[in-house]
Amino acid sequence: MNIILFWNNVLLECSRRDFTRGYPNSQQPGPIRTSRAMAIVHLAMHDAVAFKNGLPAAAYLNKKGIPHTVSAPPSGSVDEIVAGAAVTTLKAMYPRYAAFIDDNYDGGNNARFNYGEEIANALLAARVNDGSDVMVAPPQAASPVYGQHRADPFAPGQPRLGLAWGNVTRFSGATHKPLAPYPGHGTPDLLADAAFKTDYDEVVAYGAEDRRSRSADQERIGVYWAYDGVMNLGVPPRLYNQIARKVVEGRSLSVARTAELFAQLNVAMADAGIDAWHYKYIYDLWRPVVGIRAEKSPHGDPFWSPLGAPQTNVVGRSTFTPPFPAYPSGHATFGAALFQSLRLALDTGAGPMTLAEVLAEDGAGNPANANETFTFVSDELDGIATDSNGSVRQRVPVTYTNFARPVWENSVSRIYLGVHWRFDGIPRNAAENIGGVPLGLAIGEEVHAFFNNGTSLGGSV
């Protein structure tokens, strides 16, 4: 197996265990900490390959101008050097799984392993004071105002996850990518804004616990993309790495190209988490379960209940919406950053993915692209995962014939669970820089440009 994919698989297993009872978990809680951890592990492997291959100018550490000392690489295989980088960063991110991580390395040349460890330690040192150690789950606001995020009424003790995460040092550019306010922002009556009202009515009808207008396929979309930190599955960055693995199957990528691809997409998702959470607490918008209940008649419904994030592999129905503000959607931002990274790194389309391209999937759709076609089975619907009623869910393979379709589907999936407004993920007009999709697409472009500025480890084509 390609050594990068081998250690990526170990990383995904560490992440799965981190959200599974029976293991000493919660080392990288939530999607934001998970995305940071995954970026660090893959950057260490990327730089291990760069220095070993005699391309120090391609190394992330050098591209960022981070002071460090790396000795001359030893002779022999790159695999043990990558192992040293991977094991060191994995243990730093998931120390309670040290024995499991060690079990995946069968020993070998100490000089090569130690060289990878040296590179990993330089990368870890560069992230020590990046702001990620700030407490990320303070209590909810004591006296929230109209439109402001507050605890899910079904979980009144809910915290505010990631309040300061927007201050974490980004991995690529120094500043957050721009994002416009949501429709109706700053108005005393959100429903007076026509765009907000349209999206409000949509989630009332399509995101309710009692199915109402939601079709079976729309509910499938909601569950398929969920990964809301539940038992045995984890969070979206794990899902998106699984998808990337499926996309590269059969492409016979070299170790260098694989190292660059997975570093690029994981850096893009880490920056997506930082930027999305930055804006979440700037705009601090309530989620549907709060907003729909709080609005006055005739549009409000004090008894409205969302379908909620799936309680996969846990028996007992409970409504749950994530413990952070709605706008923008983290799912939409992560997903758009991923697929933009895949398109640009694998050169599968005529230029970067556009918002107009993604919006076309809400109608006739885009032409099939053989270079972007893949079939994926979500762990949410793999024939093994159980629903909250104890039944085993059906296995549902889904084939996508372009990368724009999963970006759109992933974004709107949150409407069908009743945990997001449509504009949290995507606007209805391609001219609007609203929601996680345009934000994630821009981050994907930025990160690709960063890795391909000057010397590139694996090349973009």
C-alpha positions as CSV (number, residue, x, y, z in Angstrom):
1,M,0.0,0.0,0.0
2,N,1.0,3.6,-0.6
3,I,2.7,4.6,2.7
4,I,0.7,7.9,2.9
5,L,-2.6,6.0,2.6
6,F,-1.4,3.5,5.1
7,W,-0.9,6.1,7.8
8,N,-4.0,8.0,6.7
9,N,-5.9,4.8,7.5
10,V,-4.3,4.7,11.0
11,L,-5.3,8.4,11.5
12,L,-8.9,7.7,10.5
13,E,-9.0,4.8,13.0
14,C,-7.7,7.0,15.8
15,S,-10.4,9.5,14.9
16,R,-13.1,6.9,14.9
17,R,-12.0,5.6,18.3
18,D,-12.0,9.1,19.6
19,F,-15.8,9.2,19.1
20,T,-16.4,5.6,20.4
21,R,-17.4,4.5,23.8
22,G,-15.1,1.9,25.3
23,Y,-12.0,3.8,24.2
24,P,-10.3,6.7,26.2
25,N,-11.7,9.2,23.8
26,S,-12.3,13.0,23.4
27,Q,-8.7,13.8,22.6
28,Q,-9.6,15.8,19.5
29,P,-13.3,16.6,20.2
30,G,-15.5,18.1,17.5
31,P,-14.8,18.8,13.8
32,I,-12.5,21.7,14.4
33,R,-10.0,20.0,16.6
34,T,-10.1,16.9,14.4
35,S,-9.4,18.9,11.2
36,R,-6.4,20.6,12.9
37,A,-5.0,17.2,14.0
38,M,-5.4,15.7,10.6
39,A,-3.7,18.6,8.9
40,I,-0.7,18.3,11.3
41,V,-0.3,14.6,10.7
42,H,-0.4,15.0,6.9
43,L,1.9,18.0,6.9
44,A,4.5,16.1,8.8
45,M,4.3,13.3,6.2
46,H,4.4,15.8,3.3
47,D,7.5,17.5,4.6
48,A,9.2,14.1,5.3
49,V,8.8,13.2,1.6
50,A,9.9,16.7,0.5
51,F,13.1,16.7,2.5
52,K,13.9,13.1,1.6
53,N,13.3,13.8,-2.1
54,G,15.7,16.7,-2.0
55,L,13.0,19.3,-2.5
56,P,13.2,21.4,0.7
57,A,11.6,24.4,-1.1
58,A,8.5,22.3,-1.4
59,A,8.3,21.7,2.3
60,Y,5.5,23.4,4.2
61,L,7.9,24.5,6.9
62,N,10.0,26.4,4.3
63,K,7.0,27.7,2.3
64,K,5.7,29.3,5.6
65,G,9.2,30.6,6.5
66,I,9.1,28.8,9.8
67,P,12.5,28.6,11.5
68,H,13.7,25.0,11.9
69,T,16.6,22.7,11.6
70,V,16.5,19.5,9.6
71,S,19.6,17.4,9.0
72,A,20.6,15.7,5.8
73,P,18.3,12.8,4.9
74,P,19.6,9.3,5.4
75,S,19.8,6.9,2.5
76,G,17.2,4.2,1.8
77,S,13.4,4.0,1.6
78,V,11.1,7.0,2.3
79,D,8.6,4.7,4.0
80,E,10.4,4.6,7.4
81,I,10.9,8.3,7.2
82,V,7.2,8.8,6.7
83,A,6.5,6.4,9.5
84,G,8.7,8.4,11.9
85,A,6.7,11.6,10.9
86,A,3.4,9.9,11.2
87,V,3.9,8.0,14.4
88,T,5.3,11.1,16.1
89,T,2.4,13.4,15.2
90,L,-0.2,10.7,15.7
91,K,1.0,10.2,19.3
92,A,1.0,13.9,19.9
93,M,-2.6,14.2,18.7
94,Y,-3.9,10.9,20.1
95,P,-1.5,10.0,23.0
96,R,-4.0,7.6,24.6
97,Y,-3.7,5.4,21.5
98,A,0.1,5.2,21.6
99,A,0.1,1.4,21.8
100,F,-2.2,1.1,18.8
101,I,-0.1,3.5,16.8
102,D,3.1,1.7,17.7
103,D,1.5,-1.6,16.6
104,N,1.2,-0.3,13.1
105,Y,4.9,0.2,12.8
106,D,6.9,-3.0,12.6
107,G,10.3,-1.4,13.2
108,G,13.1,-0.9,10.9
109,N,16.0,1.6,10.3
110,N,16.2,3.8,13.3
111,A,18.1,6.6,11.4
112,R,15.3,6.9,8.9
113,F,12.5,6.8,11.5
114,N,14.4,9.3,13.6
115,Y,14.7,11.6,10.6
116,G,10.9,11.6,10.2
117,E,10.5,12.2,13.9
118,E,12.8,15.2,13.6
119,I,10.7,16.7,10.9
120,A,7.5,16.0,12.8
121,N,8.8,17.7,15.9
122,A,9.7,20.8,13.9
123,L,6.1,20.9,12.6
124,L,4.6,20.3,16.1
125,A,6.8,23.1,17.5
126,A,5.5,25.5,14.9
127,R,1.9,24.9,16.1
128,V,2.4,25.0,19.9
129,N,1.2,28.6,20.3
130,D,-1.4,28.6,17.5
131,G,-4.3,29.4,19.8
132,S,-5.8,26.0,19.8
133,D,-5.3,25.6,23.6
134,V,-8.0,28.2,24.4
135,M,-11.0,26.7,26.1
136,V,-13.6,26.1,23.3
137,A,-16.8,25.2,25.2
138,P,-17.9,28.0,27.6
139,P,-21.6,28.2,28.7
140,Q,-24.3,29.7,26.4
141,A,-25.0,33.5,26.6
142,A,-27.0,34.2,29.7
143,S,-29.5,36.6,28.1
144,P,-29.6,36.0,24.3
145,V,-31.3,38.6,22.1
146,Y,-33.5,38.1,19.1
147,G,-31.8,36.1,16.4
148,Q,-28.8,35.1,18.6
149,H,-27.6,31.5,19.0
150,R,-28.6,29.8,22.2
151,A,-28.9,26.3,23.6
152,D,-31.0,23.7,21.8
153,P,-34.3,23.6,23.8
154,F,-33.9,19.8,23.8
155,A,-30.4,20.2,25.4
156,P,-30.7,23.2,27.7
157,G,-27.2,22.6,29.1
158,Q,-25.5,22.8,25.7
159,P,-22.2,24.7,25.6
160,R,-20.8,27.0,23.0
161,L,-18.2,24.9,21.2
162,G,-15.4,26.8,19.5
163,L,-16.0,30.3,20.7
164,A,-12.4,31.3,20.2
165,W,-11.5,28.9,17.4
166,G,-11.6,31.6,14.8
167,N,-8.5,33.0,16.4
168,V,-6.4,29.9,15.8
169,T,-3.5,30.5,13.4
170,R,-4.5,29.5,9.9
171,F,-2.4,27.0,8.1
172,S,-2.2,28.7,4.7
173,G,-2.9,32.5,4.3
174,A,-2.8,34.9,7.2
175,T,-6.3,36.2,7.0
176,H,-9.8,34.7,6.9
177,K,-11.4,34.5,3.4
178,P,-14.3,37.0,3.1
179,L,-17.9,36.1,3.7
180,A,-21.0,38.2,3.4
181,P,-23.7,38.4,6.1
182,Y,-26.7,36.1,6.0
183,P,-30.0,37.4,4.6
184,G,-31.7,39.8,6.9
185,H,-28.7,40.2,9.2
186,G,-29.1,43.1,11.6
187,T,-32.8,43.6,11.0
188,P,-35.4,43.5,13.9
189,D,-37.6,41.1,12.0
190,L,-35.7,38.4,10.1
191,L,-38.8,37.2,8.3
192,A,-39.3,40.6,6.7
193,D,-36.3,39.7,4.5
194,A,-37.7,37.7,1.6
195,A,-34.6,35.5,1.2
196,F,-34.6,34.6,4.9
197,K,-38.3,33.9,4.8
198,T,-37.9,31.5,1.8
199,D,-35.2,29.5,3.6
200,Y,-37.2,29.7,6.9
201,D,-40.3,28.2,5.3
202,E,-38.2,25.5,3.6
203,V,-36.7,24.1,6.8
204,V,-40.0,24.3,8.6
205,A,-41.4,22.0,5.9
206,Y,-38.5,19.8,5.1
207,G,-36.5,19.6,8.3
208,A,-39.2,18.7,10.8
209,E,-39.2,15.5,12.9
210,D,-42.6,14.6,11.4
211,R,-41.6,14.2,7.8
212,R,-44.1,16.7,6.2
213,S,-42.7,17.6,2.8
214,R,-39.4,15.7,3.1
215,S,-39.0,12.7,0.7
216,A,-37.3,9.5,1.6
217,D,-34.4,10.4,-0.6
218,Q,-34.0,13.8,1.0
219,E,-33.9,12.1,4.4
220,R,-31.3,9.7,3.0
221,I,-29.2,12.7,1.9
222,G,-29.5,14.2,5.4
223,V,-28.3,11.0,7.1
224,Y,-25.7,10.0,4.5
225,W,-23.7,13.2,5.1
226,A,-24.2,13.6,8.8
227,Y,-21.2,12.3,10.8
228,D,-22.2,14.4,13.8
229,G,-19.6,13.0,16.2
230,V,-21.6,9.9,16.9
231,M,-20.6,6.4,18.0
232,N,-18.1,4.6,15.7
233,L,-18.2,7.3,13.0
234,G,-16.8,10.6,14.2
235,V,-17.0,14.0,12.5
236,P,-17.0,15.3,8.9
237,P,-13.2,15.6,8.4
238,R,-13.1,11.8,8.8
239,L,-15.9,11.3,6.2
240,Y,-14.2,13.6,3.7
241,N,-10.8,11.7,4.1
242,Q,-12.7,8.5,3.4
243,I,-14.1,10.1,0.3
244,A,-10.7,11.3,-0.9
245,R,-9.4,7.7,-0.4
246,K,-12.2,6.4,-2.7
247,V,-11.6,9.1,-5.3
248,V,-7.8,8.2,-5.6
249,E,-8.5,4.5,-5.8
250,G,-7.0,3.1,-9.1
251,R,-5.2,6.3,-9.9
252,S,-1.8,4.9,-9.0
253,L,-0.5,8.1,-7.5
254,S,3.1,8.3,-6.4
255,V,3.9,8.7,-2.8
256,A,4.9,12.3,-3.5
257,R,1.6,13.2,-5.2
258,T,-0.4,11.4,-2.5
259,A,1.5,13.2,0.2
260,E,0.8,16.6,-1.4
261,L,-2.8,15.8,-2.1
262,F,-3.7,14.7,1.4
263,A,-1.7,17.5,3.0
264,Q,-3.5,20.0,0.7
265,L,-7.0,18.7,1.4
266,N,-6.5,18.4,5.1
267,V,-5.0,21.9,5.4
268,A,-7.9,23.2,3.4
269,M,-10.3,21.6,5.9
270,A,-8.4,22.9,8.9
271,D,-8.6,26.4,7.5
272,A,-12.2,25.8,6.7
273,G,-12.9,25.0,10.3
274,I,-11.0,28.1,11.5
275,D,-12.7,30.5,9.0
276,A,-16.2,29.0,9.5
277,W,-16.0,29.3,13.3
278,H,-14.6,32.8,13.0
279,Y,-17.8,33.8,11.2
280,K,-20.1,31.7,13.3
281,Y,-19.3,33.8,16.4
282,I,-19.3,37.1,14.5
283,Y,-22.9,36.5,13.2
284,D,-24.0,34.3,16.1
285,L,-27.2,33.2,14.3
286,W,-29.7,30.9,16.0
287,R,-30.4,27.5,14.5
288,P,-33.9,26.5,13.2
289,V,-34.9,24.7,16.4
290,V,-34.5,28.0,18.3
291,G,-35.6,30.4,15.6
292,I,-38.8,28.6,14.5
293,R,-39.9,28.2,18.1
294,A,-39.1,31.8,19.0
295,E,-40.9,33.5,16.1
296,K,-44.3,34.9,16.7
297,S,-47.5,33.7,14.9
298,P,-48.4,33.1,12.2
299,H,-45.0,31.9,11.1
300,G,-43.5,30.7,14.4
301,D,-44.2,27.3,16.0
302,P,-43.4,26.9,19.7
303,F,-43.7,23.1,19.3
304,W,-41.6,22.6,16.2
305,S,-39.0,19.8,16.4
306,P,-36.2,19.0,13.9
307,L,-35.4,15.6,12.7
308,G,-32.0,16.4,14.2
309,A,-28.5,15.0,13.8
310,P,-28.8,11.2,13.5
311,Q,-28.1,9.4,16.8
312,T,-26.3,6.6,14.9
313,N,-25.4,3.4,16.9
314,V,-27.1,4.7,20.0
315,V,-30.5,3.3,20.9
316,G,-33.1,5.9,22.0
317,R,-34.5,8.8,20.0
318,S,-33.2,12.2,21.0
319,T,-33.3,15.5,19.1
320,F,-29.9,17.0,18.7
321,T,-28.6,20.1,17.0
322,P,-24.8,21.0,17.1
323,P,-23.7,23.3,20.0
324,F,-22.5,26.3,17.9
325,P,-24.2,29.0,15.8
326,A,-25.7,28.2,12.4
327,Y,-24.0,30.6,10.0
328,P,-22.0,29.4,8.1
329,S,-22.4,25.7,8.0
330,G,-19.2,23.8,8.9
331,H,-20.3,20.8,6.8
332,A,-20.7,23.0,3.8
333,T,-17.4,24.7,4.3
334,F,-15.4,21.5,4.9
335,G,-17.1,19.7,2.0
336,A,-16.5,22.5,-0.6
337,A,-12.9,22.9,0.5
338,L,-12.4,19.1,0.1
339,F,-13.8,18.8,-3.4
340,Q,-12.2,22.0,-4.6
341,S,-8.9,20.6,-3.4
342,L,-9.5,17.3,-5.2
343,R,-10.4,19.0,-8.4
344,L,-7.4,21.3,-8.5
345,A,-4.8,18.8,-7.2
346,L,-6.0,16.0,-9.6
347,D,-6.7,18.5,-12.4
348,T,-10.1,16.9,-13.2
349,G,-11.9,20.0,-14.5
350,A,-11.4,23.1,-16.5
351,G,-10.4,25.4,-13.7
352,P,-11.6,25.8,-10.1
353,M,-15.1,24.7,-9.2
354,T,-17.5,27.7,-9.1
355,L,-20.6,28.5,-7.1
356,A,-22.6,28.6,-10.3
357,E,-21.5,25.0,-11.0
358,V,-22.7,23.8,-7.6
359,L,-26.0,25.7,-7.9
360,A,-26.6,24.0,-11.2
361,E,-27.1,20.7,-9.3
362,D,-30.3,22.2,-7.9
363,G,-31.7,21.9,-11.4
364,A,-30.6,20.1,-14.5
365,G,-27.2,19.4,-13.1
366,N,-23.7,19.4,-14.7
367,P,-22.5,16.9,-17.3
368,A,-20.9,13.7,-16.2
369,N,-17.2,13.9,-15.8
370,A,-15.4,10.5,-15.9
371,N,-12.4,12.0,-14.0
372,E,-14.7,12.9,-11.1
373,T,-17.0,9.9,-11.0
374,F,-16.8,7.8,-7.9
375,T,-19.1,5.5,-5.8
376,F,-19.1,5.9,-2.0
377,V,-20.8,4.2,0.9
378,S,-21.2,6.4,4.0
379,D,-20.6,4.8,7.3
380,E,-24.0,6.2,8.3
381,L,-25.7,3.9,5.7
382,D,-23.3,1.0,5.4
383,G,-25.6,-1.9,6.3
384,I,-23.9,-2.1,9.8
385,A,-24.7,1.2,11.5
386,T,-27.9,1.1,13.5
387,D,-30.7,3.7,13.8
388,S,-31.9,5.1,17.1
389,N,-34.7,2.6,17.1
390,G,-32.2,-0.3,17.1
391,S,-32.8,-1.3,13.4
392,V,-29.8,-1.8,11.1
393,R,-29.8,0.8,8.4
394,Q,-29.8,-0.3,4.7
395,R,-26.5,-0.2,2.9
396,V,-26.7,2.6,0.3
397,P,-23.9,3.0,-2.3
398,V,-24.2,6.4,-4.1
399,T,-22.5,7.2,-7.4
400,Y,-21.5,10.8,-8.2
401,T,-20.6,11.7,-11.7
402,N,-19.0,15.1,-10.9
403,F,-17.6,16.9,-7.8
404,A,-20.2,19.6,-7.8
405,R,-23.0,17.2,-7.0
406,P,-21.6,16.1,-3.6
407,V,-20.8,19.7,-2.7
408,W,-24.4,20.7,-3.3
409,E,-25.9,17.5,-1.7
410,N,-23.6,17.8,1.4
411,S,-24.7,21.4,1.9
412,V,-28.5,20.9,1.6
413,S,-28.3,17.7,3.6
414,R,-28.4,19.8,6.8
415,I,-31.8,21.3,5.8
416,Y,-33.4,17.8,5.7
417,L,-32.2,17.2,9.3
418,G,-33.6,20.6,10.4
419,V,-30.2,21.7,11.8
420,H,-29.4,24.5,9.3
421,W,-31.0,27.1,7.1
422,R,-30.2,26.8,3.4
423,F,-28.2,30.0,3.3
424,D,-25.9,28.6,6.0
425,G,-24.5,26.4,3.3
426,I,-25.3,27.9,-0.1
427,P,-27.2,30.9,-1.5
428,R,-29.7,30.7,-4.3
429,N,-27.9,33.2,-6.4
430,A,-24.4,32.6,-7.8
431,A,-23.5,36.3,-7.4
432,E,-23.8,36.1,-3.6
433,N,-20.9,35.3,-1.3
434,I,-23.2,33.7,1.3
435,G,-22.7,30.4,3.1
436,G,-20.1,27.7,3.6
437,V,-20.0,26.6,0.0
438,P,-18.4,29.8,-1.5
439,L,-16.3,30.1,1.6
440,G,-15.0,26.5,1.3
441,L,-14.4,26.8,-2.5
442,A,-12.3,30.0,-1.9
443,I,-10.3,28.3,0.8
444,G,-9.6,25.3,-1.5
445,E,-8.3,27.6,-4.2
446,E,-6.1,29.5,-1.7
447,V,-4.6,26.3,-0.3
448,H,-3.9,24.9,-3.7
449,A,-2.1,28.1,-4.7
450,F,0.0,27.9,-1.6
451,F,1.2,24.4,-2.2
452,N,1.9,25.1,-5.9
453,N,3.7,28.4,-5.4
454,G,7.2,27.8,-6.5
455,T,8.5,24.3,-6.0
456,S,5.7,21.7,-5.6
457,L,6.2,18.3,-4.1
458,G,3.9,16.3,-6.2
459,G,2.7,18.7,-8.9
460,S,-0.8,19.7,-9.6
461,V,-1.3,17.5,-12.7
